[in-house]
């Protein structure tokens, strides 16, 4: 594998699409409260945290991904190694801690960011296979506006962090549908896998409607 292949593999292993979305949202929300430079620092801290979460997910799910034949996964494909992901996680976690506590987020915002990273990582380590699978999504995404607003010395509007949680949990229900049957076979029985495709879609729709209702109020 060339250096370029390894870099691309590491990028893919972060779950690049969701990473870009989360980092973009964090930057846009930050810039409504803080300067461009401080918003950029916060976005970089969020970026590092998302790398930790994505790489941890691929490490833990490697055996399941291999069994399911998910060759698009960099670790299964062989474009990255377990050792490289372990090193990447160590570097990204260190960067996330330093950028959080020494940057605009400060102590309070830094701890809230660590709560988000810890919650998402706990999902990877086993909560994803339990009835509580939506909980880390609610905690991690609900913590984001609290962390950002605390950097500005404010409290986020109630509707804002509730909407963040509702949309995040709806995404969880929709995101697992494509692999739902494989997850059941491999005994990854989160709430969506337990209630099935039909009810997962219904829950996602209900949560989106609830978020719109919350915003309207």
TORKE-764522 format. One record per residue (C-alpha): residue in one letter; residue number from 1; x, y negated, z. Coordinates in steps of 0.5 Angstrom, whole numbers. Layout:
<sites>
SITE  r    k     xx     yy     zz
SITE  a  NUM      X      Y      Z
...
</sites>
This chain:
<sites>
SITE  r    k     xx     yy     zz
SITE  x    1      0      0      0
SITE  x    2      3     -7     -2
SITE  x    3      3    -13      3
SITE  x    4     -3    -16     -1
SITE  x    5     -7     -9      0
SITE  x    6     -6     -9      8
SITE  x    7     -8    -17      8
SITE  x    8    -14    -15      4
SITE  x    9    -16     -9      9
SITE  x   10    -15    -13     15
SITE  x   11    -20    -18     13
SITE  x   12    -25    -13     11
SITE  x   13    -24    -10     17
SITE  x   14    -26    -16     21
SITE  x   15    -33    -15     18
SITE  x   16    -32    -21     13
SITE  x   17    -39    -23     11
SITE  x   18    -41    -24     19
SITE  x   19    -35    -27     21
SITE  x   20    -35    -33     16
SITE  x   21    -43    -34     18
SITE  x   22    -41    -34     25
SITE  x   23    -35    -39     24
SITE  x   24    -39    -43     20
SITE  x   25    -45    -44     24
SITE  x   26    -40    -45     30
SITE  x   27    -37    -51     26
SITE  x   28    -43    -54     24
SITE  x   29    -46    -54     31
SITE  x   30    -40    -56     34
SITE  x   31    -39    -62     29
SITE  x   32    -46    -65     31
SITE  x   33    -43    -66     38
SITE  x   34    -36    -67     38
SITE  x   35    -30    -69     33
SITE  x   36    -28    -66     27
SITE  x   37    -21    -64     30
SITE  x   38    -25    -61     36
SITE  x   39    -30    -57     32
SITE  x   40    -24    -54     28
SITE  x   41    -21    -52     34
SITE  x   42    -27    -49     37
SITE  x   43    -29    -45     30
SITE  x   44    -21    -42     30
SITE  x   45    -23    -40     37
SITE  x   46    -29    -37     35
SITE  x   47    -26    -34     29
SITE  x   48    -20    -30     33
SITE  x   49    -26    -28     37
SITE  x   50    -30    -25     31
SITE  x   51    -23    -21     29
SITE  x   52    -23    -18     36
SITE  x   53    -30    -15     35
SITE  x   54    -29    -13     28
SITE  x   55    -23    -10     29
SITE  x   56    -25     -6     35
SITE  x   57    -31     -4     32
SITE  x   58    -27     -1     26
SITE  x   59    -23      3     31
SITE  x   60    -28      6     35
SITE  x   61    -32      8     29
SITE  x   62    -27     11     25
SITE  x   63    -29     18     26
SITE  x   64    -36     17     25
SITE  x   65    -34     13     18
SITE  x   66    -30     18     16
SITE  x   67    -35     23     17
SITE  x   68    -40     19     13
SITE  x   69    -35     18      7
SITE  x   70    -35     11      8
SITE  x   71    -29     10      4
SITE  x   72    -30      2      3
SITE  x   73    -28      2     11
SITE  x   74    -21      0     10
SITE  x   75    -19      5     16
SITE  x   76    -22     10     12
SITE  x   77    -19      8      6
SITE  x   78    -12      8      9
SITE  x   79    -11      0      7
SITE  x   80    -10     -1     14
SITE  x   81     -8      4     20
SITE  x   82    -10      4     27
SITE  x   83     -3      1     30
SITE  x   84     -4     -5     25
SITE  x   85    -11     -6     28
SITE  x   86     -9     -5     35
SITE  x   87     -3    -10     34
SITE  x   88     -8    -15     31
SITE  x   89    -13    -14     36
SITE  x   90     -8    -16     41
SITE  x   91     -6    -22     37
SITE  x   92    -13    -24     36
SITE  x   93    -15    -24     43
SITE  x   94     -9    -28     46
SITE  x   95    -11    -33     41
SITE  x   96    -18    -33     43
SITE  x   97    -16    -34     50
SITE  x   98    -11    -40     49
SITE  x   99    -15    -43     44
SITE  x  100    -21    -43     48
SITE  x  101    -19    -45     55
SITE  x  102    -13    -50     52
SITE  x  103    -18    -53     47
SITE  x  104    -24    -57     47
SITE  x  105    -28    -51     50
SITE  x  106    -25    -52     57
SITE  x  107    -26    -47     63
SITE  x  108    -33    -47     63
SITE  x  109    -34    -46     55
SITE  x  110    -28    -41     55
SITE  x  111    -31    -37     60
SITE  x  112    -38    -37     56
SITE  x  113    -34    -35     50
SITE  x  114    -30    -29     53
SITE  x  115    -37    -27     55
SITE  x  116    -39    -27     48
SITE  x  117    -33    -23     46
SITE  x  118    -34    -18     52
SITE  x  119    -41    -17     50
SITE  x  120    -40    -16     43
SITE  x  121    -34    -11     45
SITE  x  122    -39     -7     50
SITE  x  123    -43     -6     44
SITE  x  124    -38     -3     40
SITE  x  125    -36      1     46
SITE  x  126    -43      5     47
SITE  x  127    -48      0     48
SITE  x  128    -50      1     41
SITE  x  129    -52      8     42
SITE  x  130    -57      6     48
SITE  x  131    -64      3     48
SITE  x  132    -60     -4     50
SITE  x  133    -57     -4     44
SITE  x  134    -60    -11     42
SITE  x  135    -58    -14     49
SITE  x  136    -51    -16     47
SITE  x  137    -53    -19     40
SITE  x  138    -58    -24     45
SITE  x  139    -52    -25     50
SITE  x  140    -46    -26     45
SITE  x  141    -50    -31     40
SITE  x  142    -54    -34     46
SITE  x  143    -47    -36     49
SITE  x  144    -45    -40     43
SITE  x  145    -49    -46     44
SITE  x  146    -48    -46     51
SITE  x  147    -40    -46     50
SITE  x  148    -40    -51     45
SITE  x  149    -45    -56     49
SITE  x  150    -41    -55     55
SITE  x  151    -35    -58     51
SITE  x  152    -39    -64     50
SITE  x  153    -41    -64     57
SITE  x  154    -48    -63     56
SITE  x  155    -53    -57     56
SITE  x  156    -56    -54     50
SITE  x  157    -64    -55     48
SITE  x  158    -68    -49     51
SITE  x  159    -71    -48     44
SITE  x  160    -63    -48     41
SITE  x  161    -61    -42     45
SITE  x  162    -67    -38     45
SITE  x  163    -67    -39     37
SITE  x  164    -60    -36     37
SITE  x  165    -62    -30     41
SITE  x  166    -68    -29     37
SITE  x  167    -65    -29     30
SITE  x  168    -59    -25     32
SITE  x  169    -63    -19     35
SITE  x  170    -67    -19     29
SITE  x  171    -61    -19     25
SITE  x  172    -59    -13     29
SITE  x  173    -66     -9     27
SITE  x  174    -65    -11     20
SITE  x  175    -57     -9     20
SITE  x  176    -58     -2     22
SITE  x  177    -63      0     17
SITE  x  178    -58      2     11
SITE  x  179    -54      7     16
SITE  x  180    -60      9     20
SITE  x  181    -61     16     18
SITE  x  182    -53     17     19
SITE  x  183    -53     14     26
SITE  x  184    -59     19     28
SITE  x  185    -55     25     25
SITE  x  186    -48     22     29
SITE  x  187    -53     21     35
SITE  x  188    -52     13     35
SITE  x  189    -58     12     38
SITE  x  190    -59      5     39
SITE  x  191    -66      2     40
SITE  x  192    -67      1     32
SITE  x  193    -65      8     31
SITE  x  194    -70     11     36
SITE  x  195    -76      7     34
SITE  x  196    -75      8     26
SITE  x  197    -74      4     20
SITE  x  198    -82      2     20
SITE  x  199    -82     -1     27
SITE  x  200    -75     -4     26
SITE  x  201    -77     -8     20
SITE  x  202    -83    -10     24
SITE  x  203    -79    -12     30
SITE  x  204    -75    -16     26
SITE  x  205    -80    -20     22
SITE  x  206    -84    -21     29
SITE  x  207    -77    -24     32
SITE  x  208    -76    -29     26
SITE  x  209    -84    -31     27
SITE  x  210    -82    -32     34
SITE  x  211    -76    -36     33
SITE  x  212    -80    -41     28
SITE  x  213    -85    -42     33
SITE  x  214    -80    -44     38
SITE  x  215    -77    -49     33
SITE  x  216    -84    -51     32
SITE  x  217    -86    -52     39
</sites>
